[in-house]
Amino acid sequence: MAFQSKDLSVLAYANGFTLWHYTTVDIATDVDTAGYFNAAAYMVRVGDMVMANADTDGTPQSGILLVNANAAGIVDVADLTAVGAVDTD
């Protein structure tokens, strides 16, 4: 599947920084590929963070993506930093 703008929403905005939320059935390694967020290039800025819920129809993956590049319409985010990946109970 590809990026779906309807699944990207703003959680908070301050001082030129935006915290986003994105949910998708795509796996995290697809979501953090350069170009995945190109359709949102006009909205996201370098330094913004995306709270991501990936693979929502399979084995859920949740974490934070950092927008580390946005130039000439090409958006790149850093690899997903997992949140809640370990559950010892």
Biopython code that builds the backbone (N, CA, C, O; Angstrom):
import numpy as np
from Bio.PDB.StructureBuilder import StructureBuilder

atoms = [
    (1, "MET", "N", (0.851, -1.173, 0.000)),
    (1, "MET", "CA", (0.000, 0.000, 0.000)),
    (1, "MET", "C", (0.900, 1.240, 0.000)),
    (1, "MET", "O", (2.113, 1.122, 0.173)),
    (2, "ALA", "N", (0.337, 2.379, -0.185)),
    (2, "ALA", "CA", (1.089, 3.632, -0.225)),
    (2, "ALA", "C", (0.572, 4.589, 0.838)),
    (2, "ALA", "O", (-0.455, 4.343, 1.472)),
    (3, "PHE", "N", (1.299, 5.679, 1.020)),
    (3, "PHE", "CA", (0.910, 6.727, 1.959)),
    (3, "PHE", "C", (-0.538, 7.157, 1.705)),
    (3, "PHE", "O", (-0.954, 7.346, 0.562)),
    (4, "GLN", "N", (-1.284, 7.304, 2.780)),
    (4, "GLN", "CA", (-2.670, 7.770, 2.723)),
    (4, "GLN", "C", (-2.775, 9.044, 3.561)),
    (4, "GLN", "O", (-2.660, 8.986, 4.785)),
    (5, "SER", "N", (-2.990, 10.172, 2.927)),
    (5, "SER", "CA", (-3.016, 11.447, 3.653)),
    (5, "SER", "C", (-4.095, 11.484, 4.734)),
    (5, "SER", "O", (-3.939, 12.176, 5.740)),
    (6, "LYS", "N", (-5.185, 10.746, 4.532)),
    (6, "LYS", "CA", (-6.263, 10.737, 5.530)),
    (6, "LYS", "C", (-5.826, 10.114, 6.849)),
    (6, "LYS", "O", (-6.484, 10.308, 7.871)),
    (7, "ASP", "N", (-4.719, 9.366, 6.840)),
    (7, "ASP", "CA", (-4.237, 8.691, 8.049)),
    (7, "ASP", "C", (-3.134, 9.454, 8.770)),
    (7, "ASP", "O", (-2.570, 8.952, 9.743)),
    (8, "LEU", "N", (-2.818, 10.669, 8.301)),
    (8, "LEU", "CA", (-1.819, 11.533, 8.941)),
    (8, "LEU", "C", (-2.543, 12.688, 9.595)),
    (8, "LEU", "O", (-3.299, 13.405, 8.940)),
    (9, "SER", "N", (-2.315, 12.873, 10.890)),
    (9, "SER", "CA", (-2.995, 13.961, 11.593)),
    (9, "SER", "C", (-2.032, 14.640, 12.565)),
    (9, "SER", "O", (-1.065, 14.042, 13.036)),
    (10, "VAL", "N", (-2.328, 15.897, 12.847)),
    (10, "VAL", "CA", (-1.517, 16.689, 13.775)),
    (10, "VAL", "C", (-1.950, 16.397, 15.205)),
    (10, "VAL", "O", (-3.136, 16.441, 15.532)),
    (11, "LEU", "N", (-0.968, 16.100, 16.051)),
    (11, "LEU", "CA", (-1.235, 15.942, 17.484)),
    (11, "LEU", "C", (-0.941, 17.231, 18.234)),
    (11, "LEU", "O", (-1.677, 17.612, 19.144)),
    (12, "ALA", "N", (0.154, 17.910, 17.842)),
    (12, "ALA", "CA", (0.547, 19.156, 18.510)),
    (12, "ALA", "C", (1.433, 19.970, 17.582)),
    (12, "ALA", "O", (2.135, 19.430, 16.727)),
    (13, "TYR", "N", (1.382, 21.285, 17.773)),
    (13, "TYR", "CA", (2.202, 22.189, 16.984)),
    (13, "TYR", "C", (2.656, 23.322, 17.877)),
    (13, "TYR", "O", (1.847, 23.919, 18.589)),
    (14, "ALA", "N", (3.956, 23.626, 17.846)),
    (14, "ALA", "CA", (4.487, 24.755, 18.606)),
    (14, "ALA", "C", (5.873, 25.113, 18.087)),
    (14, "ALA", "O", (6.677, 24.235, 17.775)),
    (15, "ASN", "N", (6.136, 26.389, 17.999)),
    (15, "ASN", "CA", (7.473, 26.892, 17.658)),
    (15, "ASN", "C", (8.052, 26.283, 16.385)),
    (15, "ASN", "O", (9.246, 25.992, 16.324)),
    (16, "GLY", "N", (7.227, 26.092, 15.387)),
    (16, "GLY", "CA", (7.703, 25.547, 14.120)),
    (16, "GLY", "C", (7.909, 24.047, 14.112)),
    (16, "GLY", "O", (8.463, 23.507, 13.155)),
    (17, "PHE", "N", (7.476, 23.366, 15.157)),
    (17, "PHE", "CA", (7.590, 21.909, 15.278)),
    (17, "PHE", "C", (6.192, 21.315, 15.269)),
    (17, "PHE", "O", (5.278, 21.850, 15.897)),
    (18, "THR", "N", (6.028, 20.208, 14.555)),
    (18, "THR", "CA", (4.746, 19.509, 14.555)),
    (18, "THR", "C", (4.953, 18.063, 14.969)),
    (18, "THR", "O", (5.858, 17.384, 14.483)),
    (19, "LEU", "N", (4.104, 17.608, 15.870)),
    (19, "LEU", "CA", (4.053, 16.203, 16.258)),
    (19, "LEU", "C", (2.854, 15.604, 15.539)),
    (19, "LEU", "O", (1.717, 16.039, 15.722)),
    (20, "TRP", "N", (3.128, 14.607, 14.725)),
    (20, "TRP", "CA", (2.113, 13.975, 13.896)),
    (20, "TRP", "C", (1.763, 12.582, 14.412)),
    (20, "TRP", "O", (2.512, 11.986, 15.186)),
    (21, "HIS", "N", (0.624, 12.080, 13.974)),
    (21, "HIS", "CA", (0.277, 10.677, 14.170)),
    (21, "HIS", "C", (-0.042, 10.097, 12.800)),
    (21, "HIS", "O", (-0.720, 10.726, 11.988)),
    (22, "TYR", "N", (0.459, 8.883, 12.553)),
    (22, "TYR", "CA", (0.167, 8.207, 11.293)),
    (22, "TYR", "C", (-0.136, 6.745, 11.581)),
    (22, "TYR", "O", (0.585, 6.089, 12.334)),
    (23, "THR", "N", (-1.194, 6.244, 10.985)),
    (23, "THR", "CA", (-1.561, 4.843, 11.149)),
    (23, "THR", "C", (-1.694, 4.204, 9.768)),
    (23, "THR", "O", (-2.189, 4.824, 8.826)),
    (24, "THR", "N", (-1.239, 2.946, 9.665)),
    (24, "THR", "CA", (-1.254, 2.280, 8.363)),
    (24, "THR", "C", (-1.155, 0.764, 8.520)),
    (24, "THR", "O", (-0.683, 0.256, 9.537)),
    (25, "VAL", "N", (-1.604, 0.072, 7.508)),
    (25, "VAL", "CA", (-1.414, -1.380, 7.460)),
    (25, "VAL", "C", (-0.033, -1.726, 6.909)),
    (25, "VAL", "O", (0.393, -2.879, 6.980)),
    (26, "ASP", "N", (0.670, -0.733, 6.358)),
    (26, "ASP", "CA", (2.023, -0.955, 5.833)),
    (26, "ASP", "C", (2.982, -1.276, 6.978)),
    (26, "ASP", "O", (2.807, -0.803, 8.100)),
    (27, "ILE", "N", (3.989, -2.081, 6.679)),
    (27, "ILE", "CA", (4.990, -2.406, 7.703)),
    (27, "ILE", "C", (5.952, -1.235, 7.877)),
    (27, "ILE", "O", (6.128, -0.423, 6.968)),
    (28, "ALA", "N", (6.567, -1.157, 9.041)),
    (28, "ALA", "CA", (7.429, -0.021, 9.383)),
    (28, "ALA", "C", (8.568, 0.169, 8.398)),
    (28, "ALA", "O", (8.922, 1.308, 8.093)),
    (29, "THR", "N", (9.155, -0.907, 7.890)),
    (29, "THR", "CA", (10.274, -0.757, 6.950)),
    (29, "THR", "C", (9.832, -0.151, 5.625)),
    (29, "THR", "O", (10.659, 0.401, 4.900)),
    (30, "ASP", "N", (8.560, -0.241, 5.298)),
    (30, "ASP", "CA", (8.044, 0.464, 4.119)),
    (30, "ASP", "C", (7.806, 1.935, 4.446)),
    (30, "ASP", "O", (8.137, 2.817, 3.653)),
    (31, "VAL", "N", (7.234, 2.191, 5.609)),
    (31, "VAL", "CA", (6.901, 3.551, 6.022)),
    (31, "VAL", "C", (8.148, 4.411, 6.187)),
    (31, "VAL", "O", (8.118, 5.601, 5.874)),
    (32, "ASP", "N", (9.238, 3.834, 6.671)),
    (32, "ASP", "CA", (10.435, 4.645, 6.887)),
    (32, "ASP", "C", (11.372, 4.687, 5.673)),
    (32, "ASP", "O", (12.526, 5.098, 5.792)),
    (33, "THR", "N", (10.880, 4.267, 4.524)),
    (33, "THR", "CA", (11.636, 4.349, 3.280)),
    (33, "THR", "C", (11.555, 5.765, 2.721)),
    (33, "THR", "O", (10.489, 6.380, 2.728)),
    (34, "ALA", "N", (12.684, 6.279, 2.238)),
    (34, "ALA", "CA", (12.695, 7.617, 1.628)),
    (34, "ALA", "C", (11.652, 7.673, 0.523)),
    (34, "ALA", "O", (11.575, 6.781, -0.322)),
    (35, "GLY", "N", (10.860, 8.718, 0.539)),
    (35, "GLY", "CA", (9.836, 8.912, -0.473)),
    (35, "GLY", "C", (8.438, 8.515, -0.049)),
    (35, "GLY", "O", (7.467, 8.923, -0.686)),
    (36, "TYR", "N", (8.309, 7.732, 1.006)),
    (36, "TYR", "CA", (6.986, 7.266, 1.430)),
    (36, "TYR", "C", (6.056, 8.452, 1.726)),
    (36, "TYR", "O", (4.881, 8.420, 1.360)),
    (37, "PHE", "N", (6.572, 9.490, 2.381)),
    (37, "PHE", "CA", (5.758, 10.642, 2.778)),
    (37, "PHE", "C", (5.820, 11.801, 1.774)),
    (37, "PHE", "O", (5.472, 12.929, 2.125)),
    (38, "ASN", "N", (6.253, 11.550, 0.546)),
    (38, "ASN", "CA", (6.390, 12.628, -0.435)),
    (38, "ASN", "C", (5.110, 13.432, -0.636)),
    (38, "ASN", "O", (5.172, 14.647, -0.828)),
    (39, "ALA", "N", (3.967, 12.787, -0.595)),
    (39, "ALA", "CA", (2.699, 13.499, -0.794)),
    (39, "ALA", "C", (2.427, 14.508, 0.333)),
    (39, "ALA", "O", (1.586, 15.393, 0.182)),
    (40, "ALA", "N", (3.129, 14.375, 1.445)),
    (40, "ALA", "CA", (2.979, 15.301, 2.568)),
    (40, "ALA", "C", (4.142, 16.282, 2.656)),
    (40, "ALA", "O", (4.291, 16.974, 3.663)),
    (41, "ALA", "N", (4.966, 16.349, 1.617)),
    (41, "ALA", "CA", (6.168, 17.192, 1.643)),
    (41, "ALA", "C", (5.840, 18.657, 1.933)),
    (41, "ALA", "O", (6.634, 19.361, 2.557)),
    (42, "TYR", "N", (4.688, 19.108, 1.487)),
    (42, "TYR", "CA", (4.305, 20.506, 1.714)),
    (42, "TYR", "C", (3.879, 20.773, 3.163)),
    (42, "TYR", "O", (3.709, 21.929, 3.551)),
    (43, "MET", "N", (3.708, 19.718, 3.961)),
    (43, "MET", "CA", (3.254, 19.877, 5.348)),
    (43, "MET", "C", (4.338, 19.588, 6.378)),
    (43, "MET", "O", (4.443, 20.298, 7.378)),
    (44, "VAL", "N", (5.142, 18.559, 6.148)),
    (44, "VAL", "CA", (6.115, 18.143, 7.160)),
    (44, "VAL", "C", (7.427, 18.890, 6.991)),
    (44, "VAL", "O", (7.819, 19.249, 5.881)),
    (45, "ARG", "N", (8.105, 19.119, 8.130)),
    (45, "ARG", "CA", (9.380, 19.818, 8.128)),
    (45, "ARG", "C", (10.447, 18.955, 8.789)),
    (45, "ARG", "O", (10.152, 18.087, 9.611)),
    (46, "VAL", "N", (11.678, 19.213, 8.411)),
    (46, "VAL", "CA", (12.803, 18.533, 9.059)),
    (46, "VAL", "C", (12.723, 18.825, 10.558)),
    (46, "VAL", "O", (12.556, 19.975, 10.963)),
    (47, "GLY", "N", (12.841, 17.798, 11.363)),
    (47, "GLY", "CA", (12.738, 17.926, 12.816)),
    (47, "GLY", "C", (11.375, 17.532, 13.358)),
    (47, "GLY", "O", (11.246, 17.248, 14.548)),
    (48, "ASP", "N", (10.358, 17.509, 12.509)),
    (48, "ASP", "CA", (9.048, 17.038, 12.953)),
    (48, "ASP", "C", (9.166, 15.560, 13.341)),
    (48, "ASP", "O", (10.052, 14.852, 12.862)),
    (49, "MET", "N", (8.275, 15.112, 14.203)),
    (49, "MET", "CA", (8.229, 13.707, 14.604)),
    (49, "MET", "C", (6.853, 13.142, 14.302)),
    (49, "MET", "O", (5.839, 13.836, 14.376)),
    (50, "VAL", "N", (6.849, 11.861, 13.957)),
    (50, "VAL", "CA", (5.610, 11.158, 13.639)),
    (50, "VAL", "C", (5.470, 9.968, 14.585)),
    (50, "VAL", "O", (6.299, 9.059, 14.587)),
    (51, "MET", "N", (4.415, 9.991, 15.381)),
    (51, "MET", "CA", (4.071, 8.820, 16.178)),
    (51, "MET", "C", (3.374, 7.868, 15.210)),
    (51, "MET", "O", (2.327, 8.199, 14.654)),
    (52, "ALA", "N", (3.953, 6.693, 15.009)),
    (52, "ALA", "CA", (3.449, 5.795, 13.973)),
    (52, "ALA", "C", (2.910, 4.498, 14.544)),
    (52, "ALA", "O", (3.494, 3.904, 15.450)),
    (53, "ASN", "N", (1.792, 4.077, 13.999)),
    (53, "ASN", "CA", (1.236, 2.752, 14.239)),
    (53, "ASN", "C", (1.225, 2.059, 12.885)),
    (53, "ASN", "O", (0.409, 2.377, 12.020)),
    (54, "ALA", "N", (2.139, 1.107, 12.708)),
    (54, "ALA", "CA", (2.296, 0.422, 11.422)),
    (54, "ALA", "C", (1.837, -1.029, 11.542)),
    (54, "ALA", "O", (1.700, -1.567, 12.641)),
    (55, "ASP", "N", (1.604, -1.640, 10.401)),
    (55, "ASP", "CA", (1.180, -3.043, 10.312)),
    (55, "ASP", "C", (-0.029, -3.303, 11.212)),
    (55, "ASP", "O", (-0.072, -4.298, 11.936)),
    (56, "THR", "N", (-0.999, -2.408, 11.158)),
    (56, "THR", "CA", (-2.154, -2.503, 12.055)),
    (56, "THR", "C", (-3.062, -3.688, 11.765)),
    (56, "THR", "O", (-3.918, -4.027, 12.582)),
    (57, "ASP", "N", (-2.885, -4.320, 10.613)),
    (57, "ASP", "CA", (-3.682, -5.502, 10.312)),
    (57, "ASP", "C", (-2.879, -6.789, 10.466)),
    (57, "ASP", "O", (-3.343, -7.864, 10.087)),
    (58, "GLY", "N", (-1.676, -6.678, 11.022)),
    (58, "GLY", "CA", (-0.808, -7.844, 11.203)),
    (58, "GLY", "C", (-0.225, -7.850, 12.602)),
    (58, "GLY", "O", (-0.955, -7.932, 13.590)),
    (59, "THR", "N", (1.091, -7.761, 12.681)),
    (59, "THR", "CA", (1.782, -7.663, 13.962)),
    (59, "THR", "C", (2.090, -6.190, 14.195)),
    (59, "THR", "O", (3.035, -5.664, 13.608)),
    (60, "PRO", "N", (1.322, -5.517, 15.031)),
    (60, "PRO", "CA", (1.464, -4.071, 15.192)),
    (60, "PRO", "C", (2.886, -3.642, 15.552)),
    (60, "PRO", "O", (3.568, -4.271, 16.361)),
    (61, "GLN", "N", (3.301, -2.547, 14.918)),
    (61, "GLN", "CA", (4.587, -1.922, 15.182)),
    (61, "GLN", "C", (4.306, -0.467, 15.523)),
    (61, "GLN", "O", (3.648, 0.233, 14.752)),
    (62, "SER", "N", (4.792, -0.007, 16.659)),
    (62, "SER", "CA", (4.556, 1.372, 17.067)),
    (62, "SER", "C", (5.872, 2.030, 17.418)),
    (62, "SER", "O", (6.788, 1.392, 17.936)),
    (63, "GLY", "N", (5.951, 3.319, 17.128)),
    (63, "GLY", "CA", (7.170, 4.030, 17.452)),
    (63, "GLY", "C", (7.165, 5.446, 16.921)),
    (63, "GLY", "O", (6.127, 6.005, 16.569)),
    (64, "ILE", "N", (8.372, 6.011, 16.875)),
    (64, "ILE", "CA", (8.560, 7.399, 16.484)),
    (64, "ILE", "C", (9.430, 7.454, 15.236)),
    (64, "ILE", "O", (10.457, 6.781, 15.144)),
    (65, "LEU", "N", (9.001, 8.265, 14.281)),
    (65, "LEU", "CA", (9.784, 8.542, 13.076)),
    (65, "LEU", "C", (10.204, 10.000, 13.128)),
    (65, "LEU", "O", (9.382, 10.862, 13.439)),
    (66, "LEU", "N", (11.458, 10.297, 12.831)),
    (66, "LEU", "CA", (11.951, 11.662, 12.769)),
    (66, "LEU", "C", (12.090, 12.055, 11.304)),
    (66, "LEU", "O", (12.731, 11.348, 10.527)),
    (67, "VAL", "N", (11.497, 13.172, 10.929)),
    (67, "VAL", "CA", (11.677, 13.681, 9.569)),
    (67, "VAL", "C", (13.097, 14.253, 9.508)),
    (67, "VAL", "O", (13.387, 15.285, 10.113)),
    (68, "ASN", "N", (13.979, 13.568, 8.769)),
    (68, "ASN", "CA", (15.369, 14.023, 8.723)),
    (68, "ASN", "C", (15.752, 14.681, 7.407)),
    (68, "ASN", "O", (16.866, 15.188, 7.277)),
    (69, "ALA", "N", (14.850, 14.684, 6.426)),
    (69, "ALA", "CA", (15.103, 15.381, 5.166)),
    (69, "ALA", "C", (13.786, 15.680, 4.468)),
    (69, "ALA", "O", (12.850, 14.882, 4.495)),
    (70, "ASN", "N", (13.740, 16.844, 3.847)),
    (70, "ASN", "CA", (12.598, 17.236, 3.023)),
    (70, "ASN", "C", (13.118, 18.293, 2.051)),
    (70, "ASN", "O", (13.201, 19.476, 2.382)),
    (71, "ALA", "N", (13.463, 17.848, 0.856)),
    (71, "ALA", "CA", (14.002, 18.753, -0.150)),
    (71, "ALA", "C", (13.490, 18.343, -1.524)),
    (71, "ALA", "O", (13.456, 17.160, -1.863)),
    (72, "ALA", "N", (13.094, 19.334, -2.303)),
    (72, "ALA", "CA", (12.617, 19.108, -3.667)),
    (72, "ALA", "C", (11.493, 18.078, -3.723)),
    (72, "ALA", "O", (11.391, 17.307, -4.678)),
    (73, "GLY", "N", (10.644, 18.075, -2.682)),
    (73, "GLY", "CA", (9.501, 17.169, -2.664)),
    (73, "GLY", "C", (9.806, 15.753, -2.229)),
    (73, "GLY", "O", (8.921, 14.898, -2.260)),
    (74, "ILE", "N", (11.036, 15.481, -1.822)),
    (74, "ILE", "CA", (11.427, 14.156, -1.356)),
    (74, "ILE", "C", (11.559, 14.192, 0.162)),
    (74, "ILE", "O", (12.385, 14.922, 0.709)),
    (75, "VAL", "N", (10.741, 13.399, 0.828)),
    (75, "VAL", "CA", (10.747, 13.327, 2.289)),
    (75, "VAL", "C", (11.411, 12.033, 2.725)),
    (75, "VAL", "O", (11.137, 10.965, 2.178)),
    (76, "ASP", "N", (12.284, 12.141, 3.710)),
    (76, "ASP", "CA", (12.900, 10.954, 4.306)),
    (76, "ASP", "C", (12.706, 11.023, 5.806)),
    (76, "ASP", "O", (12.836, 12.085, 6.414)),
    (77, "VAL", "N", (12.396, 9.891, 6.393)),
    (77, "VAL", "CA", (12.288, 9.790, 7.848)),
    (77, "VAL", "C", (13.284, 8.742, 8.321)),
    (77, "VAL", "O", (13.598, 7.791, 7.606)),
    (78, "ALA", "N", (13.776, 8.937, 9.543)),
    (78, "ALA", "CA", (14.687, 7.964, 10.133)),
    (78, "ALA", "C", (13.938, 6.672, 10.408)),
    (78, "ALA", "O", (12.711, 6.669, 10.502)),
    (79, "ASP", "N", (14.672, 5.579, 10.537)),
    (79, "ASP", "CA", (14.062, 4.290, 10.868)),
    (79, "ASP", "C", (13.220, 4.424, 12.139)),
    (79, "ASP", "O", (13.515, 5.234, 13.018)),
    (80, "LEU", "N", (12.185, 3.623, 12.211)),
    (80, "LEU", "CA", (11.278, 3.641, 13.352)),
    (80, "LEU", "C", (12.028, 3.342, 14.646)),
    (80, "LEU", "O", (12.725, 2.332, 14.751)),
    (81, "THR", "N", (11.880, 4.227, 15.628)),
    (81, "THR", "CA", (12.364, 3.958, 16.976)),
    (81, "THR", "C", (11.187, 3.359, 17.730)),
    (81, "THR", "O", (10.216, 4.046, 18.048)),
    (82, "ALA", "N", (11.291, 2.084, 18.005)),
    (82, "ALA", "CA", (10.163, 1.344, 18.580)),
    (82, "ALA", "C", (9.809, 1.832, 19.972)),
    (82, "ALA", "O", (10.673, 2.216, 20.759)),
    (83, "VAL", "N", (8.513, 1.805, 20.253)),
    (83, "VAL", "CA", (7.968, 2.122, 21.572)),
    (83, "VAL", "C", (7.134, 0.936, 22.011)),
    (83, "VAL", "O", (6.283, 0.464, 21.257)),
    (84, "GLY", "N", (7.364, 0.451, 23.211)),
    (84, "GLY", "CA", (6.569, -0.646, 23.733)),
    (84, "GLY", "C", (6.872, -1.984, 23.087)),
    (84, "GLY", "O", (6.007, -2.859, 23.032)),
    (85, "ALA", "N", (8.083, -2.151, 22.602)),
    (85, "ALA", "CA", (8.427, -3.385, 21.895)),
    (85, "ALA", "C", (8.678, -4.574, 22.828)),
    (85, "ALA", "O", (8.610, -5.728, 22.406)),
    (86, "VAL", "N", (8.965, -4.282, 24.087)),
    (86, "VAL", "CA", (9.267, -5.345, 25.048)),
    (86, "VAL", "C", (8.159, -5.430, 26.076)),
    (86, "VAL", "O", (7.757, -4.419, 26.651)),
    (87, "ASP", "N", (7.664, -6.638, 26.309)),
    (87, "ASP", "CA", (6.629, -6.857, 27.313)),
    (87, "ASP", "C", (7.021, -8.098, 28.097)),
    (87, "ASP", "O", (6.842, -9.220, 27.625)),
    (88, "THR", "N", (7.553, -7.896, 29.290)),
    (88, "THR", "CA", (8.057, -9.034, 30.069)),
    (88, "THR", "C", (6.996, -9.728, 30.895)),
    (88, "THR", "O", (7.286, -10.722, 31.560)),
    (89, "ASP", "N", (5.767, -9.224, 30.869)),
    (89, "ASP", "CA", (4.693, -9.866, 31.648)),
    (89, "ASP", "C", (3.963, -10.894, 30.828)),
    (89, "ASP", "O", (3.032, -11.531, 31.322)),
]
sb = StructureBuilder()
sb.init_structure("model")
sb.init_model(0)
sb.init_chain("A")
sb.init_seg("    ")
for serial, (resi, resn, name, xyz) in enumerate(atoms, 1):
    if name == "N":
        sb.init_residue(resn, " ", resi, " ")
    sb.init_atom(name, np.array(xyz, "f"), 0.0, 1.0, " ", f" {name:<3s}", serial, name[0])
structure = sb.get_structure()
